Amino acid sequence: LKSVRLLAEVNSSPFLNDVQYRPSYRLWLFAIIKKREATMGDEVLDFANEIGATDLKTVFDYSEFHGLFKRRNYFLLDKDKYLIVKISRSKIRPFWGLGKKFFDLFNTLTEKDQNYFFVALVSNKSGWVLSKREILSQISDESLSYSENQEQYKINNYNLKDHHGFTSTECFLKKIGFSL
């Protein structure tokens, strides 16, 4: 959405009236937008690589779920721990979204003894982690807000307590009960 707004600003920019600036200004702004998006994704992938998680897109290759994992935010750790890893794009009032279709899918995948965790990153090594049980509890007591328009739960700072926090990947792995 920010990318669309920025491109709209570019299209209405006074620089576009001068033909010589038009292509280079658009390309420059497009490059900035893409770099910002790539940087955000890199932190998620760095975190996943550091803990040894596998991208679910490769796990569900050629299955009915393959098309669902368009972004690289969904991982598997040690065959029984699913991870939803997000980073907030807003530094002023950070929030993280958990799409309803993913919430339903991960609840279905973990009906037996498996678990999933929602990881809200602030960097590639630190953030907060909520277990399936904690997410279900916050949904049942309505402390997680739900956006009908976007079909997702919004996780804000007030949903994340200090005891959910981690400052290193080793601390994260301990929090989710993963032994090295």
Contact map, one row per residue, 1 for C-alpha under 8 A:
111110000000000000000000000000000000000000000000000000000000000000000000000000000000000000000000000000000000000000000000000000000000000000000000000000000000000000000000000000000000
111111000000000000000000000000000000000000000000000000000000000000000000000000000000000000000000000000000000000000000000000000000000000000000000000000000000000000000000000000000000
111111100000000000000000000000001000000000000000000000000000000000000000000000000000000000000000000000000000000000000000000000000000000000000000000000000000000000000000000000000000
111111110000000000000000000000000000000000000000000000000000000000000000000000000000000000000000000000000000000000000000000000000000000000000000000000000000000000000000000000000000
111111111000000000000000000000000000000000000000000000000000000000000000000000000000000000000000000000000000000000000000000000000000000000000000000000000000000000000000000000000000
011111111100000000000000000000000000000000000000000000000000000000000000000000000000000000000000000000000000000000000000000000000000000000000000000000000000000000000000000000000000
001111111110000000000000010011000000000000000000000000000000000000000000000000000000000000000000000000000000000000000000000000000000000000000000000000000000000000000000000000000000
000111111111000000000000000000000000000000000000000000000000000000000000000000000000000000000000000000000000000000000000000000000000000000000000000000000000000000000000000000000000
000011111111100000000000000000000000000000000000000000000000000000000000000000000000000000000000000000000000000000000000000000000000000000000000000000000000000000000000000000000000
000001111111100100000000110010000000000000000000000000000000000000000000000000000000000000000000000000000000000000000000000000000000000000000000000000000000000000000000000000000000
000000111111100100000000000000000000000000000000000000000000000000000000000000000000000000000000000000000000000000000000000000000000000000000000000000000000000000000000000000000000
000000011111110100000000000000000000000000000000000000000000000000000000000000000000000000000000000000000000000000000000000000000000000000000000000000000000000000000000000000000000
000000001111111110000000000000000000000000000000000000000000000000000000000000000000000000000000000000000000000000000000000000000000000000000000000000000000000000000000000000000000
000000000001111111000000000000000000000000000000000000000000000000000000000000000000000000000000000000000000000000000000000000000000000000000000000000000000000000000000000000000000
000000000000111111001100100000000000000000000000000000000000000000000000000000000000000000000000000000000000000000000000000000000000000000000000000000000000000000000000000000000000
000000000111111111101100000000000000000000000000000000000000000000000000000000000000000000000000000000000000000000000000000000000000000000000000000000000000000000000000000000000000
000000000000111111100100000000000000000000000000000000000000000000000000000000000000000000000000000000000000000000000000000000000000000000000000000000000000000000000000000000000000
000000000000011111111100000000000000000000000000000000000000000000000000000000000000000000000000000000000000000000000000000000000000000000000000000000000000000000000000000000000000
000000000000000111111110000000000000000000000000000000000000000000000000000000000000000000000000000000000000000000000000000000000000000000000000000000000000000000000000000000000000
000000000000000001111110000000000000000000000000000000000000000000000000000000000000000000000000000000000000000000000000000000000000000000000000000000000000000000000000000000000000
000000000000001101111111100000000000000000000000000000000000000000000000000000000000000000000000000000000000000000000000000000000000000000000000000000000000000000000000000000000000
000000000000001111111111110000000000000000000000000000000000000000000000000000000000000000000000000000000000000000000000000000000000000000000000000000000000000000000000000000000000
000000000000000000111111111000000000000000000000000000000000000000000000000000000000000000000000000000000000000000000000000000000000000000000000000000000000000000000000000000000000
000000000000000000001111111100000000000000000000000000000000000000000000000000000000000000000000000000000000000000000000000000000000000000000000000000000000000000000000000000000000
000000000100001000001111111110000000000000000000000000000000000000000000000000000000000000000000000000000000000000000000000000000000000000000000000000000000000000000000000000000000
000000100100000000000111111111000000000000000000000000000000000000000000000000000000000000000000000000000000000000000000000000000000000000000000000000000000000000000000000000000000
000000000000000000000011111111100000000000000000000000000000000000000000000000000000000000000000000000000000000000000000000000000000000000000000000000000000000000000000000000000000
000000000000000000000001111111110000000000000000000000000000000000000000000000000000000000000000000000000000000000000000000000000000000000000000000000000000000000000000000000000000
000000100100000000000000111111111000000000000000000000000000000000000000000000000000000000000000000000000000000000000000000000000000000000000000000000000000000000000000000000000000
000000100000000000000000011111111100000000000000000000000000000000000000000000000000000000000000000000000000000000000000000000000000000000000000000000000000000000000000000000000000
000000000000000000000000001111111110000000000000000000000000000000000000000000000000000000000000000000000000000000000000000000000000000000000000000000000000000000000000000000000000
000000000000000000000000000111111111000000000000000000000000000000000000000000000000000000000000000000000000000000000000000000000000000000000000000000000000000000000000000000000000
001000000000000000000000000011111111100000000000000000000000000000000000000000000000000000000000000000000000000000000000000000000000000000000000000000000000000000000000000000000000
000000000000000000000000000001111111110000000000000000000000000000000000000000000000000000000000000000000000000000000000000000000000000000000000000000000000000000000000000000000000
000000000000000000000000000000111111111000000000000000000000000000000000000000000000000000000000000000000000000000000000000000000000000000000000000000000000000000000000000000000000
000000000000000000000000000000011111111100000000000000000000000000000000000000000000000000000000000000000000000000000000000000000000000000000000000000000000000000000000000000000000
000000000000000000000000000000001111111110000000000000000000000000000000000000000000000000000000000000000000000000000000000000000000000000000000000000000000000000000000000000000000
000000000000000000000000000000000111111111000000000000000000000000000000000000000000000000000000000000000000000000000000000000000000000000000000000000000000000000000000000000000000
000000000000000000000000000000000011111111100000000000000000000000000000000000000000000000000000000000000000000000000000000000000000000000000000000000000000000000000000000000000000
000000000000000000000000000000000001111111110000000000000000000000000000000000000000001010000000000000000000000000000000000000000000000000000000000000000000000000000000000000000000
000000000000000000000000000000000000111111111000000000000000000000000001000000000000000000000000000000000000000000000000000000000000000000000000000000000000000000000000000000000000
000000000000000000000000000000000000011111111100000000000000000000000000000000000000000000000000000000000000000000000000000000000000000000000000000000000000000000000000000000000000
000000000000000000000000000000000000001111111110000000000000000000000000000000000000001000000000000000000000000000000000001100000000000000000000000000000000000000000000000000000000
000000000000000000000000000000000000000111111111000000000000000000000001100000000000111000000000000000000000000000000000100100000000000000000000000000000000000000000000000000000000
000000000000000000000000000000000000000011111111100000000000000000000001100000000000000000000000000000000000000000000000000000000000000000000000000000000000000000000000000000000000
000000000000000000000000000000000000000001111111110000000000000000000000000000000000000000000000000000000000000000000000000100000000000000000000000000000000000000000000000000000000
000000000000000000000000000000000000000000111111111000000000000000000000000000000000000000000000000000000000000000000000000110000000000000000000000000000000000000000000100000000000
000000000000000000000000000000000000000000011111111111000000000000000000001000000000000000000000000000000000000000000000000000000000000000000000000000000000000000000000000000000000
000000000000000000000000000000000000000000001111111111000000000000000000000000000000000000000000000000000000000000000000000000000000000000000000000000000000000000000000000000000000
000000000000000000000000000000000000000000000111111110000000000000000000000000000000000000000000000000000000000000000000000000000000000000000000000000000000000000000000100000000000
000000000000000000000000000000000000000000000011111110000000000000000000000000000000000000000000000000000000000000000000000000000000000000000000000000000000000000000000100010000000
000000000000000000000000000000000000000000000001111111000000000000000000000010000000000000000000000000000000000000000000000000000000000000000000000000000000000000000000000000000000
000000000000000000000000000000000000000000000001111111100000000000000000001111000000000000000000000000000000000000000000000000000000000000000000000000000000000000000000000000000000
000000000000000000000000000000000000000000000001100111110110000000000000001110000000000000000000000000000000000000000000000000000000000000000000000000000000000000000000000000000000
000000000000000000000000000000000000000000000000000011111110000000000001111100000000000000000000000000000000000000000000000000000000000000000000000000000000000000000000000000000000
000000000000000000000000000000000000000000000000000001111111000000001000011100000000000000000000000000000000000000000000000000000000000000000000000000000000000000000000000000000000
000000000000000000000000000000000000000000000000000000111111100001001101010000000000000000000000000000000000000000000000000000000000000000000000000000000000000000000000000000000000
000000000000000000000000000000000000000000000000000001111111100000000000000000000000000000000000000000000000000000000000000000000000000000000000000000000000000000000000000000000000
000000000000000000000000000000000000000000000000000001111111100000000000000000000000000000000000000000000000000000000000000000000000000000000000000000000000000000000000000000000000
000000000000000000000000000000000000000000000000000000011111111111000000000000000000000000000000000000000000000000000000000000000000000000000000000000000000000000000000000000000000
000000000000000000000000000000000000000000000000000000001111111011000000000000000000000000000000000000000000000000000000000000000000000000000000000000000000000000000000000000000000
000000000000000000000000000000000000000000000000000000000001111101000000000000000000000000000000000000000000000000000000000000000000000000000000000000000000000000000000000000000000
000000000000000000000000000000000000000000000000000000000001111111000000000000000000000000000000000000000000000000000000000000000000000000000000000000000000000000000000000000000000
000000000000000000000000000000000000000000000000000000000001011111100000000000000000000000000000000000000000000000000000000000000000000000000000000000000000000000000000000000000000
000000000000000000000000000000000000000000000000000000000001101111111000000000000000000000000000000000000000000000000000000000000000000000000000000000000000000000000000000000000000
000000000000000000000000000000000000000000000000000000001001111111111000000000000000000000000000000000000000000000000000000000000000000000000000000000000000000000000000000000000000
000000000000000000000000000000000000000000000000000000000000000111111100000000000000000000000000000000000000000000000000000000000000000000000000000000000000000000000000000000000000
000000000000000000000000000000000000000000000000000000000000000011111100000000000000000000000000000000000000000000000000000000000000000000000000000000000000000000000000000000000000
000000000000000000000000000000000000000000000000000000011000000011111111110000000000000000000000000000000000000000000000000000000000000000000000000000000000000000000000000000000000
000000000000000000000000000000000000000000000000000000001000000000111111000000000000000000000000000000000000000000000000000000000000000000000000000000000000000000000000000000000000
000000000000000000000000000000000000000000000000000000000000000000001111110000000000000000000000000000000000000000000000000000000000000000000000000000000000000000000000000000000000
000000000000000000000000000000000000000010011000000000101000000000001111110000000000000000000000000000000000000000000000000000000000000000000000000000000000000000000000000000000000
000000000000000000000000000000000000000000011000000000100000000000001011111000000011110000000000000000000000000000000000000000000000000000000000000000000000000000000000000000000000
000000000000000000000000000000000000000000000000000000111000000000001011111100000111100000000000000000000000000000000000000000000000000000000000000000000000000000000000000000000000
000000000000000000000000000000000000000000000001000011110000000000000000111110000111100000000000000000000000000000000000000000000000000000000000000000000000000000000000000000000000
000000000000000000000000000000000000000000000000000011110000000000000000011111111110000000000000000000000000000000000000000000000000000000000000000000000000000000000000000000000000
000000000000000000000000000000000000000000000000000111000000000000000000001111111110000000000000000000000000000000000000000000000000000000000000000000000000000000000000000000000000
000000000000000000000000000000000000000000000000000010000000000000000000000111111000000000000000000000000000000000000000000000000000000000000000000000000000000000000000000000000000
000000000000000000000000000000000000000000000000000000000000000000000000000111111000000000000000000000000000000000000000000000000000000000000000000000000000000000000000000000000000
000000000000000000000000000000000000000000000000000000000000000000000000000111111100000000000000000000000000000001100000000000000000000000000000000000000000000000000000000000000000
000000000000000000000000000000000000000000000000000000000000000000000000000111111110000000000000000000000000000001111000000000000000000000000000000000000000000000000000000000000000
000000000000000000000000000000000000000000000000000000000000000000000000011110011111000000000000000000000100000000111000000000000000000000000000000000000000000000000000000000000000
000000000000000000000000000000000000000000000000000000000000000000000000111110001111100000000000000000000000000000011110000000000000000000000000000000000000000000000000000000000000
000000000000000000000000000000000000000000000000000000000000000000000000111000000111110000000000000000000000000000011110000000000000000000000000000000000000000000000000000000000000
000000000000000000000000000000000000000000010000000000000000000000000000111000000011111000000000000000000000000000000111100000000000000000000000000000000000000000000000000000000000
000000000000000000000000000000000000000000010000000000000000000000000000100000000001111100000001100000000000000000000111100000000000000000000000000000000000000000000000000000000000
000000000000000000000000000000000000000100110000000000000000000000000000000000000000111110000001000000000000000000000001111000000000000000000000000000000000000000000000000000000000
000000000000000000000000000000000000000000000000000000000000000000000000000000000000011111100111000000000000000000000001110000000000000000000000000000000000000000000000000000000000
000000000000000000000000000000000000000100000000000000000000000000000000000000000000001111100100000000000000000000000000000000000000000000000000000000000000000000000000000000000000
000000000000000000000000000000000000000000000000000000000000000000000000000000000000000111111110000000000000000000000000000000000000000000000000000000000000000000000000000000000000
000000000000000000000000000000000000000000000000000000000000000000000000000000000000000111111100000000000000000000000000000000000000000000000000000000000000000000000000000000000000
000000000000000000000000000000000000000000000000000000000000000000000000000000000000000001111100000000000000000000000000000000000000000000000000000000000000000000000000000000000000
000000000000000000000000000000000000000000000000000000000000000000000000000000000000000001111110000000000000000000000000000000000000000000000000000000000000000000000000000000000000
000000000000000000000000000000000000000000000000000000000000000000000000000000000000000111111111000000000000000000000000000000000000000000000000000000000001100000000000000000000000
000000000000000000000000000000000000000000000000000000000000000000000000000000000000000101001111100000000000000000000000000000000000000000000000000000000111100000000000000000000000
000000000000000000000000000000000000000000000000000000000000000000000000000000000000011100000111110000000000000000000001000000000000000000000000000000000111000000000000000000000000
000000000000000000000000000000000000000000000000000000000000000000000000000000000000010000000011111000000000000000000000000000000000000000000000000000011110000000000000000000000000
000000000000000000000000000000000000000000000000000000000000000000000000000000000000000000000001111101100000000000000000000000000000000000000000000000011110000000000000000000000000
000000000000000000000000000000000000000000000000000000000000000000000000000000000000000000000000111111100000000000000000000000000000000000000000000001111000000000000000000000000000
000000000000000000000000000000000000000000000000000000000000000000000000000000000000000000000000011111110000000000000000000000000000000000000000000000111000000000000000000000000000
000000000000000000000000000000000000000000000000000000000000000000000000000000000000000000000000001111111000000000000000000000000000000000000000000000000000000000000000000000000000
000000000000000000000000000000000000000000000000000000000000000000000000000000000000000000000000011111111100000000000000000000000000000000000000000000000000000000000000000000000000
000000000000000000000000000000000000000000000000000000000000000000000000000000000000000000000000011111111110000000000000000000000000000000000000000000000000000000000000000000000000
000000000000000000000000000000000000000000000000000000000000000000000000000000000000000000000000000111111111000000000000000000000000000000000000000000000000000000000000000000000000
000000000000000000000000000000000000000000000000000000000000000000000000000000000000000000000000000011111111100000000000000000000000000000000000000000000000000000000000000000000000
000000000000000000000000000000000000000000000000000000000000000000000000000000000100000000000000000001111111110000010000000000000000000000000000000000000000000000000000000000000000
000000000000000000000000000000000000000000000000000000000000000000000000000000000000000000000000000000111111111000000000000000000001000000000000000000000000000000000000000000000000
000000000000000000000000000000000000000000000000000000000000000000000000000000000000000000000000000000011111111000000000000000000000000000000000000000000000000000000000000000000000
000000000000000000000000000000000000000000000000000000000000000000000000000000000000000000000000000000001111111101000000000000000000000000000000000000000000000000000000000000000000
000000000000000000000000000000000000000000000000000000000000000000000000000000000000000000000000000000000111111111110000000000000000000000000000000000000000000000000000000000000000
000000000000000000000000000000000000000000000000000000000000000000000000000000000000000000000000000000000011111111000000000000000000000000000000000000000000000000000000000000000000
000000000000000000000000000000000000000000000000000000000000000000000000000000000000000000000000000000000000111111000000000000000000000000000000000000000000000000000000000000000000
000000000000000000000000000000000000000000000000000000000000000000000000000000000000000000000000000000000000011111100000000000000000000000000000000000000000000000000000000000000000
000000000000000000000000000000000000000000000000000000000000000000000000000000011000000000000000000000000000111111110000000000000000000000000000000000000000000000000000000000000000
000000000000000000000000000000000000000000000000000000000000000000000000000000011100000000000000000000000000010011111000000000000011000000000000000000000000000000000000000000000000
000000000000000000000000000000000000000000000000000000000000000000000000000000001111000000000000000000000100010001111100000000000011000000000000000000000000000000000000000000000000
000000000000000000000000000000000000000000000000000000000000000000000000000000001111000000000000000000000000000000111110000000001111000000000000000000000000000000000000000000010000
000000000000000000000000000000000000000000000000000000000000000000000000000000000011110000000000000000000000000000011111000000001111000000000000000000000000000000000000000000000000
000000000000000000000000000000000000000000000000000000000000000000000000000000000011110000000000000000000000000000001111100000111100000000000000000000000000000000000000000000000000
000000000000000000000000000000000000000000000000000000000000000000000000000000000000111100000001000000000000000000000111110000111000000000000000000000000000000000000000000000000000
000000000000000000000000000000000000000000010000000000000000000000000000000000000000111100000000000000000000000000000011111111110000000000000000000000000000000000000000000000000000
000000000000000000000000000000000000000000000000000000000000000000000000000000000000001100000000000000000000000000000001111111100000000000000000000000000000000000000000000000000000
000000000000000000000000000000000000000000100000000000000000000000000000000000000000001000000000000000000000000000000000111111100000000000000000000000000000000000000000000000000000
000000000000000000000000000000000000000000110110000000000000000000000000000000000000000000000000000000000000000000000000111111000000000000000000000000000000000000000000000000000000
000000000000000000000000000000000000000000000010000000000000000000000000000000000000000000000000000000000000000000000000111111100000000000000000000000000000000000000011100000000000
000000000000000000000000000000000000000000000000000000000000000000000000000000000000000000000000000000000000000000000000111111110000000000000000000000000000000000001111100000000000
000000000000000000000000000000000000000000000000000000000000000000000000000000000000000000000000000000000000000000000011111011111000000000000000000000000000000000001110000000000000
000000000000000000000000000000000000000000000000000000000000000000000000000000000000000000000000000000000000000000000011100001111100000000000000000000000000000100011100000000000000
000000000000000000000000000000000000000000000000000000000000000000000000000000000000000000000000000000000000000000001111000000111110000000000000000000000000000000011100000100100000
000000000000000000000000000000000000000000000000000000000000000000000000000000000000000000000000000000000000000000001110000000011111011000000000000000000000000100010000000000000000
000000000000000000000000000000000000000000000000000000000000000000000000000000000000000000000000000000000000000000111100000000001111111000000000000000000000000000000000000000010000
000000000000000000000000000000000000000000000000000000000000000000000000000000000000000000000000000000000010000000111100000000000111111100000000000000000000000000000000000000000000
000000000000000000000000000000000000000000000000000000000000000000000000000000000000000000000000000000000000000000000000000000000011111110000000000000000000000000000000000000000000
000000000000000000000000000000000000000000000000000000000000000000000000000000000000000000000000000000000000000000000000000000000111111111000000000000000000000000000000000000000000
000000000000000000000000000000000000000000000000000000000000000000000000000000000000000000000000000000000000000000000000000000000111111111100000000000000000000000000000000000000000
000000000000000000000000000000000000000000000000000000000000000000000000000000000000000000000000000000000000000000000000000000000001111111110000000000000000000000000000000000000000
000000000000000000000000000000000000000000000000000000000000000000000000000000000000000000000000000000000000000000000000000000000000111111111000000000000000000000000000000000000000
000000000000000000000000000000000000000000000000000000000000000000000000000000000000000000000000000000000000000000000000000000000000011111111111000000000000001000000000000000000000
000000000000000000000000000000000000000000000000000000000000000000000000000000000000000000000000000000000000000000000000000000000000001111111111100000000000000000000000000000000000
000000000000000000000000000000000000000000000000000000000000000000000000000000000000000000000000000000000000000000000000000000000000000111111110000000000000000000000000000000000000
000000000000000000000000000000000000000000000000000000000000000000000000000000000000000000000000000000000000000000000000000000000000000011111110000000000000000000000000000000000000
000000000000000000000000000000000000000000000000000000000000000000000000000000000000000000000000000000000000000000000000000000000000000001111111100000000000000000000000000000000000
000000000000000000000000000000000000000000000000000000000000000000000000000000000000000000000000000000000000000000000000000000000000000001111111100000000000001000000000000000000000
000000000000000000000000000000000000000000000000000000000000000000000000000000000000000000000000000000000000000000000000000000000000000001100111110000001110001000000000000000000000
000000000000000000000000000000000000000000000000000000000000000000000000000000000000000000000000000000000000000000000000000000000000000000100111111000001110000000000000000000000000
000000000000000000000000000000000000000000000000000000000000000000000000000000000000000000000000000000000000000000000000000000000000000000000001111100111100000000000000000000000000
000000000000000000000000000000000000000000000000000000000000000000000000000000000000000000000000000000000000000000000000000000000000000000000000111111111100000000000000000000000000
000000000000000000000000000000000000000000000000000000000000000000000000000000000000000000000000000000000000000000000000000000000000000000000000011111110000000000000000000000000000
000000000000000000000000000000000000000000000000000000000000000000000000000000000000000000000000000000000000000000000000000000000000000000000000001111100000000000000000000000000000
000000000000000000000000000000000000000000000000000000000000000000000000000000000000000000000000001000000000000000000000000000000000000000000000001111110000000000000000000000000000
000000000000000000000000000000000000000000000000000000000000000000000000000000000000000000000000001100000000000000000000000000000000000000000000011111111000000000000000000000000000
000000000000000000000000000000000000000000000000000000000000000000000000000000000000000000000000111100000000000000000000000000000000000000000000011101111100000000000000000000000000
000000000000000000000000000000000000000000000000000000000000000000000000000000000000000000000000111100000000000000000000000000000000000000000001111000111110000000000000000000000000
000000000000000000000000000000000000000000000000000000000000000000000000000000000000000000000011110000000000000000000000000000000000000000000001111000011111000000000000000000000000
000000000000000000000000000000000000000000000000000000000000000000000000000000000000000000000011110000000000000000000000000000000000000000000001100000001111101100000000000000000000
000000000000000000000000000000000000000000000000000000000000000000000000000000000000000000000111000000000000000000000000000000000000000000000000000000000111111100000000000000000000
000000000000000000000000000000000000000000000000000000000000000000000000000000000000000000000110000000000000000000000000000000000000000000000000000000000011111110000000000000000000
000000000000000000000000000000000000000000000000000000000000000000000000000000000000000000000000000000000000000000000000000000000000000000000000000000000001111110000000000000000000
000000000000000000000000000000000000000000000000000000000000000000000000000000000000000000000000000000000000000000000000000000000000000001000011000000000011111110000000000000000000
000000000000000000000000000000000000000000000000000000000000000000000000000000000000000000000000000000000000000000000000000000010100000000000000000000000011111111011000000000000000
000000000000000000000000000000000000000000000000000000000000000000000000000000000000000000000000000000000000000000000000000000000000000000000000000000000000111111111000000000000000
000000000000000000000000000000000000000000000000000000000000000000000000000000000000000000000000000000000000000000000000000000000000000000000000000000000000000111111000000000000000
000000000000000000000000000000000000000000000000000000000000000000000000000000000000000000000000000000000000000000000000000000000000000000000000000000000000000011111000000000000000
000000000000000000000000000000000000000000000000000000000000000000000000000000000000000000000000000000000000000000000000000000011100000000000000000000000000000111111100000000000000
000000000000000000000000000000000000000000000000000000000000000000000000000000000000000000000000000000000000000000000000000001111000000000000000000000000000000111111110000000000000
000000000000000000000000000000000000000000000000000000000000000000000000000000000000000000000000000000000000000000000000000001111000000000000000000000000000000000011111101100100000
000000000000000000000000000000000000000000000000000000000000000000000000000000000000000000000000000000000000000000000000000011100000000000000000000000000000000000001111101100000000
000000000000000000000000000000000000000000000000000000000000000000000000000000000000000000000000000000000000000000000000000011000000000000000000000000000000000000000111111100000000
000000000000000000000000000000000000000000000010011000000000000000000000000000000000000000000000000000000000000000000000000011000000000000000000000000000000000000000111111110000000
000000000000000000000000000000000000000000000000000000000000000000000000000000000000000000000000000000000000000000000000000000000000000000000000000000000000000000000001111111000000
000000000000000000000000000000000000000000000000000000000000000000000000000000000000000000000000000000000000000000000000000000000000000000000000000000000000000000000111111111100000
000000000000000000000000000000000000000000000000000000000000000000000000000000000000000000000000000000000000000000000000000000001000000000000000000000000000000000000111111111110000
000000000000000000000000000000000000000000000000001000000000000000000000000000000000000000000000000000000000000000000000000000000000000000000000000000000000000000000000111111111110
000000000000000000000000000000000000000000000000000000000000000000000000000000000000000000000000000000000000000000000000000000000000000000000000000000000000000000000000011111111110
000000000000000000000000000000000000000000000000000000000000000000000000000000000000000000000000000000000000000000000000000000001000000000000000000000000000000000000100001111111100
000000000000000000000000000000000000000000000000000000000000000000000000000000000000000000000000000000000000000000001000000000000010000000000000000000000000000000000000000111111100
000000000000000000000000000000000000000000000000000000000000000000000000000000000000000000000000000000000000000000000000000000000000000000000000000000000000000000000000000011111110
000000000000000000000000000000000000000000000000000000000000000000000000000000000000000000000000000000000000000000000000000000000000000000000000000000000000000000000000000011111111
000000000000000000000000000000000000000000000000000000000000000000000000000000000000000000000000000000000000000000000000000000000000000000000000000000000000000000000000000011001111
000000000000000000000000000000000000000000000000000000000000000000000000000000000000000000000000000000000000000000000000000000000000000000000000000000000000000000000000000000000111
